[in-house]
Amino acid sequence: AGEALYCARIISEYRKRGYKLSDFAVLMRINALTRSYEQEFTKYGISFKVFGGFRFFERKEIKDVLAYLRLVANPFDSEALQRIINVPRRGIGERTIEALRGYADAEELSLYDAVLDADGLPFNAGTKSKLREFAAYLKDLVVRSQEETVDRLTAHLIKSSGIYDMYFDGTDEGAAKRANLDEFLASVEEFVRMNEGATLSDYLQQITLYSDTDEMTDDGDYVTIATIHAVKGLEFRCVFLCGLEENIMPTSRALDDPNGLEEERRLMYVAITRAREQLWLTRSRSRYLYGRREQTTRSEFIDELKTELGIGEERPYPRYTGDYRFGRRTEYGGYGGGYGGYGSYGASAPKTVGRASEYAERESGFTFGAGARPPASPVRFGNVGNAPKQEERDTSRFEVGVRVRHPRFGEGVITAMRGAPGKQILTVKFKTAGNKDLAAVLAPLEIIGD
């Protein structure tokens, strides 16, 4: 979220200079990272399109987990049950599903009720056993949903259902799908932190706001969010290259493979040369990926560019001591940090690379998660790295208790404010979307009367 918010701020400021949204691209090595950009850009009214794959909440593995959650929240959701009755494969074939559907229609029951009644239906012993096991699992999830927080329920579901394990197939695609599931769990934990006591239904309701596609624009003015592979041959005025951390860029699969590492280095070059004018390099201090949250280490490709970027050795962050295991709620440290834009790039290769002293600016009061400390702004280098001076926007009318309207999230009330003038973060409790932290200078909020 810290990376995505930084990008949103830069895009907002450059638009004031006359840049269009279509001048910007956010590039990444793995598409699991699109989630925070989709959600942050939605918060701030920045139109975008995802290329090289589906939008995050439209990906199959994510829709499968959501179907389980929808069914737990509403056992009458026959569409959800039909989607996941054989995901992962549990030997319940199409004929069985058709028979269950026919019984449910004839008796005016839900498909869930039909599964519970399976022992009385004309199935063989093996099929009945599979249906009994499936029904018992669903009932256990329903009970857990009444006793556990949404993040703990989701962590248990992803692991116990077998969805996570089914992608341990040794392929890059399988690794990408596991990364998507990890990022999904991170999004649920983020929601729980922001909305203490929220129910599963509350979570599903706010996911609907992000899953809708009505912010997709047809006028050609949108930010491109894409994997590096998807933009080969394309160029943009401004490029954000995010996730520059070991195990992401380069990927963990390439670290012990010289040929694979060289291919990752080539992809890094491809990404850099997509930028015609401006380039920003970013990373997060910690990330939930491959089944656990860990502090990150900056990419070795950044270290290879230390001279050009004018940076020194990386300062270690305090060791993370949370519980990484599935099913345990974690406390996050600060997000953000990273390495800002550098140099000025032409069509194919760097023409000039600026040199500047490194500085890091603390953003007072800007925190992510319980106990998090304020993250540093991305470190900026060179002539591109000097972030544009923020144009003054009158935020004096924002006060605790003021009612506001967001074009996406609807009506809400400001419940908390923090940060220095010009960098204030508002916590807004929306009727349907729950609590959201929004930057006052960026958020498309309209103050409404009583």
BELFENNOR-V978500 format. One record per helix or strand. SS is the DSSP state (H for helix, E for strand). FROM is the first residue (numbers start at 1). TO is the last residue. If there is no record, write none. Layout:
ss: {SS:SS}
from: {FROM:FROM}
to: {TO:TO}
This chain:
ss: {H:H:E:H:E:H:H:H:H:H:H:H:H:H:H:H:E:H:E:E:E:E:H:H:E:E:E:E:H:H:E:E:E:E:E:E:H:E:E:E:E:E}
from: {2:21:24:31:48:56:60:78:94:111:118:125:150:165:172:200:223:228:236:245:247:251:252:258:275:286:292:298:300:306:338:344:350:362:376:379:382:403:410:425:434:445}
to: {16:23:28:43:51:58:73:84:107:116:120:147:160:167:194:211:227:231:241:245:248:251:254:272:282:289:295:298:304:309:341:345:352:362:376:379:385:406:418:430:439:447}
